[in-house]
Amino acid sequence: MKAVVNIALRSGVLDPAGKAVEHALNSLGFSGVSNVRIGKQIVLDIDESDKNKAKEQLKVMCEELLANTVIEDYEIVL
């Protein structure tokens, strides 16, 4: 089963990379751009046919390794 995990900094956590991209876009003339946030996406195949079991395994993966749950939120899409 293909799974996608989207990870982003929590609201309120400073995002220096997002600020840099926002500044660069504004410098290039894209003046309507604001509040840029940079995240990451992890795509993987998981050997599980039951969606509930797959989501539970992915949740454990995120909590233990893939996401820093102190400052990041994650979303699992199967």
Residue, then its C-alpha position, 0 to 999 in steps of 0.5 A: m500500500k502506498a502511503v504519504v506522510n506530510i510533515a509541517l512545522r506547527s503554527g507558531v514555530l518560526d520557519p526561517a527557510g519559509k521566510a527566506v523563500e518568501h523574501a526571495l519571491n518578493s524580490l523576484g516581483f511576486s508581491g502577493v506571497s506571504n506566510v510561506r511555510i516549508g515542510k517535507q513529504i515522505v512517500l513509502d510503500i507499506d506491506e499492509s492491506d488493512k488501512n487501519k493497521a497501516k495507519e497505526q504503523l505509520k503513526v508509530m513511525c511518525e512518533e518515533l522517527l519521521a516527525n519531531t512531534v514537539i514542533e511538527d504536525y503530520e498527516i498520513v494519506l493512504 
